[in-house]
Amino acid sequence: MAMNDSINILNSAYLAVEYIDSFLPDNPLQQPFKNAWNYMLDNYTKFQIATWGSLIVHEVSYFLLCVPGFVFQFIPYMQKYKIQQDKPETWEKQWKCFKTLLFNHFFIQLPLICGTYYFTEYFNIPYEWEEMPRWYVLAAQCFGCAVIEDAWHYFLHRLLHHKRIYKYIHKVHHEFVSPFGMQAEYAHPLETLILGTGFFIGIVVFCNHVVLLWAWVICRLMETIDVHSGYDVPLNPLHLVPFYAGARFHDFHHMNFIGNYASTFTWWDRIFGTDSQFVAYQEKEKNKQFITKKKAN
């Protein structure tokens, strides 16, 4: 009975969104995107699309999303939004990070990406434009992938902090007490494999078109680069996502090393009480700001 109720609710929600979508104006970018997609299908093999297409989407998205945080360090006005203002980025650390990223991307992640084509073939994942899911279905699938990845990340990330194994693997990622966007995927190769596995679980569960692979890559990179940016910028659209952790939440993890283990959402840390130090820290900061304002008045 409960299962039927859940299915009815989901069907009703789907129909409601579809009804609202029918009133929305046509997306002016849809036709150019359709033309580009069909051009890609006509001129490249599925292996090239799945492998090199996925690599290009990852690399271009990663470094483009890193640009704002990189530029912020040169804008004095933006420094008031930097969370750890006493720990500025250095060229030495950024260059070291960049070199490690290139190694991880091409020697760890690329071999995994090469398996994308065989995954799509084994599960008969379509590439055709006509079978591409609607935008709201794609958004729901990406959210589902995020929920699954977040659960995997919380428990495996917390395990990597165990005192017996921390220094061998996860310590590499914590070289930077004050993180910056490009450092999001700066990690030991084993960590890249262990935590990266969570990314693929949602794909296995939800994937009904190759476009989900790319949409989920972009969404995941957007989130992880944001939480590692070191800046808590007002009007960040990601803050509209329910239970989104954000930069302050994860920045505290780098500063404190204990707690705030989840990647995207706050619920696992709240359930297991691993956000208690962060909550206490926030209260302390609020009291400090209140006393400062009171003295100023």
Disulfide bonds with the S-S distance in Angstrom:
none
